[in-house]
Amino acid sequence: MVWVKNREELLDNATSPLTRKAREAAINAVEAAINAVDPRRAVKSKVSLSGGTLRIGGLSFNLSSFKRIIV
């Protein structure tokens, strides 16, 4: 996901190729850090529903065994 909305503007107004490269590395690092702590992505990677089975991390739950589920 793109978090730095003015990425091209920041890169285009660099005063030298070295500054541009440094800015690009910094922007990439910031976006990687934000993606690493994105709760939506973390939950999506650990929770899945297949048929009547809910998987959370290494645990599996047969949903037909429950009358109701409160989240």
ZABADO-514959 format. One record per residue: residue in three letters; x, y, z of N, C-alpha, C, O in turn. Coordinates in Angstrom, 3 decimals, always signed. Layout:
SITE|rest|n_X|n_Y|n_Z|ca_X|ca_Y|ca_Z|c_X|c_Y|c_Z|o_X|o_Y|o_Z
SITE|Ala|X|Y|Z|X|Y|Z|X|Y|Z|X|Y|Z
...
END
This chain:
SITE|rest|n_X|n_Y|n_Z|ca_X|ca_Y|ca_Z|c_X|c_Y|c_Z|o_X|o_Y|o_Z
SITE|Met|+0.846|-1.184|+0.000|+0.000|+0.000|+0.000|+0.889|+1.244|+0.000|+1.936|+1.274|+0.647
SITE|Val|+0.464|+2.244|-0.719|+1.215|+3.500|-0.800|+0.753|+4.426|+0.318|-0.422|+4.787|+0.388
SITE|Trp|+1.668|+4.805|+1.179|+1.335|+5.696|+2.292|+1.803|+7.123|+2.043|+1.132|+8.069|+2.454
SITE|Val|+2.930|+7.295|+1.385|+3.457|+8.637|+1.119|+2.829|+9.114|-0.184|+3.232|+8.704|-1.273
SITE|Lys|+1.837|+9.985|-0.053|+1.039|+10.409|-1.211|+1.807|+11.326|-2.160|+1.533|+11.334|-3.360
SITE|Asn|+2.756|+12.092|-1.647|+3.507|+13.024|-2.499|+4.910|+12.497|-2.806|+5.863|+13.268|-2.919
SITE|Arg|+5.019|+11.193|-2.936|+6.299|+10.528|-3.205|+7.019|+11.143|-4.410|+8.187|+11.519|-4.311
SITE|Glu|+6.328|+11.242|-5.537|+6.963|+11.757|-6.759|+7.412|+13.198|-6.590|+8.478|+13.576|-7.074
SITE|Glu|+6.616|+13.998|-5.913|+6.998|+15.392|-5.679|+8.278|+15.463|-4.843|+9.179|+16.246|-5.142
SITE|Leu|+8.349|+14.645|-3.801|+9.545|+14.630|-2.961|+10.781|+14.188|-3.744|+11.875|+14.716|-3.544
SITE|Leu|+10.596|+13.226|-4.626|+11.728|+12.740|-5.417|+12.112|+13.718|-6.521|+13.297|+13.925|-6.784
SITE|Asp|+11.125|+14.315|-7.161|+11.390|+15.207|-8.296|+12.078|+16.508|-7.903|+12.808|+17.082|-8.711
SITE|Asn|+11.862|+16.986|-6.678|+12.493|+18.254|-6.308|+13.810|+18.057|-5.549|+14.292|+18.981|-4.892
SITE|Ala|+14.386|+16.865|-5.638|+15.704|+16.619|-5.040|+16.755|+17.437|-5.786|+16.668|+17.613|-7.001
SITE|Thr|+17.736|+17.929|-5.059|+18.744|+18.812|-5.657|+19.875|+18.073|-6.359|+20.660|+18.682|-7.086
SITE|Ser|+19.962|+16.752|-6.144|+21.007|+15.967|-6.816|+20.555|+14.510|-6.914|+19.642|+14.089|-6.204
SITE|Pro|+21.191|+13.752|-7.789|+20.849|+12.326|-7.892|+21.058|+11.577|-6.569|+20.306|+10.660|-6.240
SITE|Leu|+22.080|+11.976|-5.823|+22.345|+11.334|-4.537|+21.226|+11.635|-3.536|+20.793|+10.752|-2.796
SITE|Thr|+20.767|+12.879|-3.521|+19.654|+13.251|-2.643|+18.397|+12.490|-3.037|+17.653|+12.024|-2.174
SITE|Arg|+18.163|+12.366|-4.323|+16.988|+11.623|-4.800|+17.045|+10.167|-4.339|+16.050|+9.615|-3.869
SITE|Lys|+18.216|+9.559|-4.478|+18.380|+8.162|-4.074|+18.167|+8.007|-2.563|+17.531|+7.052|-2.117
SITE|Ala|+18.697|+8.943|-1.785|+18.532|+8.904|-0.328|+17.065|+9.078|+0.056|+16.567|+8.379|+0.938
SITE|Arg|+16.376|+10.001|-0.599|+14.949|+10.201|-0.326|+14.139|+8.962|-0.675|+13.240|+8.565|+0.066
SITE|Glu|+14.465|+8.359|-1.804|+13.741|+7.161|-2.216|+13.930|+6.037|-1.198|+12.981|+5.326|-0.868
SITE|Ala|+15.150|+5.883|-0.707|+15.420|+4.859|+0.308|+14.647|+5.155|+1.593|+14.100|+4.244|+2.214
SITE|Ala|+14.604|+6.414|+1.986|+13.884|+6.801|+3.201|+12.383|+6.564|+3.053|+11.744|+6.042|+3.967
SITE|Ile|+11.826|+6.940|+1.919|+10.392|+6.731|+1.676|+10.070|+5.240|+1.674|+9.074|+4.819|+2.262
SITE|Asn|+10.899|+4.449|+1.023|+10.683|+2.998|+1.004|+10.728|+2.418|+2.413|+9.924|+1.550|+2.754
SITE|Ala|+11.664|+2.892|+3.230|+11.781|+2.408|+4.605|+10.557|+2.785|+5.431|+10.047|+1.967|+6.197
SITE|Val|+10.085|+4.014|+5.281|+8.894|+4.462|+6.014|+7.683|+3.631|+5.612|+6.929|+3.183|+6.476
SITE|Glu|+7.488|+3.421|+4.326|+6.332|+2.644|+3.868|+6.426|+1.185|+4.314|+5.410|+0.580|+4.655
SITE|Ala|+7.617|+0.620|+4.315|+7.788|-0.762|+4.781|+7.474|-0.864|+6.271|+6.850|-1.830|+6.711
SITE|Ala|+7.902|+0.124|+7.042|+7.630|+0.120|+8.483|+6.135|+0.230|+8.760|+5.609|-0.485|+9.614
SITE|Ile|+5.454|+1.109|+8.054|+4.008|+1.263|+8.246|+3.280|-0.012|+7.843|+2.368|-0.448|+8.545
SITE|Asn|+3.666|-0.608|+6.735|+3.033|-1.861|+6.303|+3.252|-2.979|+7.313|+2.379|-3.827|+7.498
SITE|Ala|+4.407|-2.985|+7.965|+4.721|-4.041|+8.929|+3.837|-3.967|+10.169|+3.607|-4.985|+10.820
SITE|Val|+3.344|-2.792|+10.501|+2.515|-2.645|+11.702|+1.049|-2.371|+11.369|+0.281|-1.965|+12.241
SITE|Asp|+0.664|-2.588|+10.137|-0.719|-2.373|+9.711|-1.605|-3.463|+10.315|-1.484|-4.624|+9.924
SITE|Pro|-2.495|-3.126|+11.259|-3.331|-4.136|+11.919|-4.204|-4.919|+10.946|-4.409|-6.119|+11.132
SITE|Arg|-4.709|-4.274|+9.933|-5.556|-4.954|+8.948|-4.783|-6.087|+8.278|-5.290|-7.199|+8.129
SITE|Arg|-3.568|-5.791|+7.884|-2.726|-6.796|+7.233|-2.356|-7.913|+8.216|-2.345|-9.088|+7.848
SITE|Ala|-2.054|-7.546|+9.461|-1.681|-8.550|+10.463|-2.827|-9.515|+10.726|-2.618|-10.726|+10.789
SITE|Val|-4.041|-8.985|+10.881|-5.202|-9.842|+11.129|-5.486|-10.701|+9.906|-5.739|-11.899|+10.035
SITE|Lys|-5.446|-10.109|+8.741|-5.750|-10.848|+7.513|-4.784|-12.011|+7.301|-5.170|-13.045|+6.755
SITE|Ser|-3.545|-11.852|+7.723|-2.562|-12.921|+7.533|-2.709|-14.041|+8.559|-2.191|-15.138|+8.346
SITE|Lys|-3.407|-13.786|+9.670|-3.526|-14.789|+10.735|-4.920|-15.376|+10.890|-5.082|-16.391|+11.566
SITE|Val|-5.925|-14.768|+10.285|-7.309|-15.220|+10.460|-7.892|-15.611|+9.106|-7.779|-14.872|+8.128
SITE|Ser|-8.521|-16.796|+9.066|-9.184|-17.213|+7.831|-10.411|-18.049|+8.165|-10.495|-18.665|+9.227
SITE|Leu|-11.350|-18.056|+7.243|-12.574|-18.836|+7.375|-12.711|-19.683|+6.125|-12.738|-19.167|+5.007
SITE|Ser|-12.797|-20.988|+6.326|-12.936|-21.910|+5.205|-14.046|-22.891|+5.544|-13.916|-23.708|+6.455
SITE|Gly|-15.141|-22.797|+4.795|-16.296|-23.631|+5.124|-16.784|-23.271|+6.512|-17.099|-22.112|+6.782
SITE|Gly|-16.847|-24.238|+7.378|-17.290|-23.987|+8.749|-16.150|-23.957|+9.740|-16.372|-24.102|+10.942
SITE|Thr|-14.915|-23.767|+9.251|-13.752|-23.766|+10.133|-13.113|-22.383|+10.172|-12.757|-21.813|+9.141
SITE|Leu|-12.979|-21.865|+11.379|-12.306|-20.589|+11.605|-10.886|-20.899|+12.066|-10.688|-21.644|+13.026
SITE|Arg|-9.903|-20.327|+11.381|-8.506|-20.521|+11.765|-7.939|-19.187|+12.241|-8.039|-18.164|+11.564
SITE|Ile|-7.340|-19.239|+13.428|-6.693|-18.057|+14.002|-5.296|-18.489|+14.428|-5.131|-19.247|+15.384
SITE|Gly|-4.306|-18.002|+13.713|-2.935|-18.448|+13.980|-2.855|-19.947|+13.774|-3.186|-20.443|+12.698
SITE|Gly|-2.423|-20.670|+14.787|-2.319|-22.119|+14.701|-3.534|-22.855|+15.233|-3.530|-24.085|+15.293
SITE|Leu|-4.574|-22.127|+15.620|-5.777|-22.739|+16.189|-6.869|-22.871|+15.140|-7.000|-22.027|+14.254
SITE|Ser|-7.657|-23.947|+15.251|-8.801|-24.157|+14.356|-10.050|-24.372|+15.194|-10.014|-25.063|+16.212
SITE|Phe|-11.151|-23.777|+14.762|-12.421|-23.900|+15.470|-13.499|-24.335|+14.491|-13.718|-23.686|+13.468
SITE|Asn|-14.171|-25.435|+14.809|-15.313|-25.885|+14.021|-16.506|-25.054|+14.479|-16.995|-25.232|+15.595
SITE|Leu|-16.971|-24.161|+13.635|-18.011|-23.215|+14.043|-19.352|-23.881|+14.321|-20.186|-23.307|+15.021
SITE|Ser|-19.573|-25.066|+13.796|-20.841|-25.752|+14.076|-20.913|-26.220|+15.531|-21.976|-26.631|+15.997
SITE|Ser|-19.795|-26.161|+16.244|-19.759|-26.544|+17.656|-20.221|-25.414|+18.572|-20.358|-25.608|+19.779
SITE|Phe|-20.460|-24.246|+18.006|-20.817|-23.077|+18.811|-22.214|-22.594|+18.446|-22.600|-22.590|+17.277
SITE|Lys|-22.971|-22.185|+19.476|-24.302|-21.621|+19.232|-24.189|-20.180|+18.750|-24.920|-19.753|+17.856
SITE|Arg|-23.271|-19.444|+19.347|-23.062|-18.055|+18.937|-21.610|-17.674|+19.176|-20.923|-18.255|+20.016
SITE|Ile|-21.170|-16.701|+18.430|-19.789|-16.225|+18.528|-19.840|-14.719|+18.721|-20.483|-14.006|+17.951
SITE|Ile|-19.162|-14.245|+19.746|-19.128|-12.811|+20.037|-17.720|-12.311|+19.747|-16.734|-12.829|+20.272
SITE|Val|-17.653|-11.302|+18.905|-16.354|-10.734|+18.531|-16.217|-9.381|+19.183|-15.199|-8.712|+19.009
END
